[in-house]
Amino acid sequence: MAVNLVEYRVEQGVAVLELNDPPANTYTYEMNKALDGCILDARMDDAVHVIVLRGAGEKFFSAGANIRMLSEVTPQFKYYFCLHANETLNRLEQTPKLVIAAMNGHTVGGGLEIAMAADIRIAREGAGKCGLPEVTLGVLPGTGGTQRLARIVGKTKAIELMVGGTLFGFDEAQRLGIINYVWPAEGWWERVMEYARSFCPPNKAAKAVGRIKRAVQTGWEIPLEAALALERENQQLLFQSEDAKEGLAAYVEKRPSNFTAK
């Protein structure tokens, strides 16, 4: 029976994408194609408002690229493999829906590169370590790691962590600003899903959440004048939404909003 390398399901407005190649959930070109397809499915589904990424099992979110696979393919294949991985994570980052990386275990190498393409990262306390140790293999973090880590922790600290190949616990990653939350293991997944659903209707205006994400993720890479124009365009789209009318009316009428993601 064929195994889905990325399990996909939708639960109450939340699309769960589970990397599924135990024990370490290392990714191949085949897994990345599956992940790319799931990202597009979640993007195009109007019933999906939040995307949550996790690893199968309890030990690993992902240990990154499958090293055996990389050792057996040509340099040209490796280049196109990295190019496709970049394109996949860019698609995830630019999708105007909130993305949460649920770091349920070790999150190292390309696994951390996937997590850094999410908007919010939540780790399970005591579940593992993270870091970008590619230098120990004689290569660099080639799935966006050199760029995203520097944007998260700053240039100097990013270089220090990567040239040292340092692995560190989730608490240290939170201190560095790589992880947003470290939550206790007991009830962790239920809490992650509850948090994800808090950004879905009727709790939040999901379109506004997505457009805030889009304005920030795209805007920080372009000149301020262009970024402000992007902000205005996203705002104009929201002004035309039913949720904006509802939110303004609820404020005036001093009652809770009932958002519908329309």
Secondary structure, 3 states (H helix, E strand, C coil): CCCCCEEEEEECCEEEEEECCCCCCCECHHHHHHHHHHHHHHHHCCCCCEEEEEECCCCEEECCECHHHHHHCCHHHHHHHHHHHHHHHHHHHHCCCEEEEEECCEEECHHHHHHHCCCEEEEECCCCEEECCHHHHCCCCCCCHHHHHHHHHCHHHHHHHHHHCCEEEHHHHHHHCCCCEEECCCCHHHHHHHHHHCCCCCCCCHHHHHHHHHHHHHHCCCCHHHHHHHHHHHHHHHHCCHHHHHHHHHHHCCCCCCCCCC
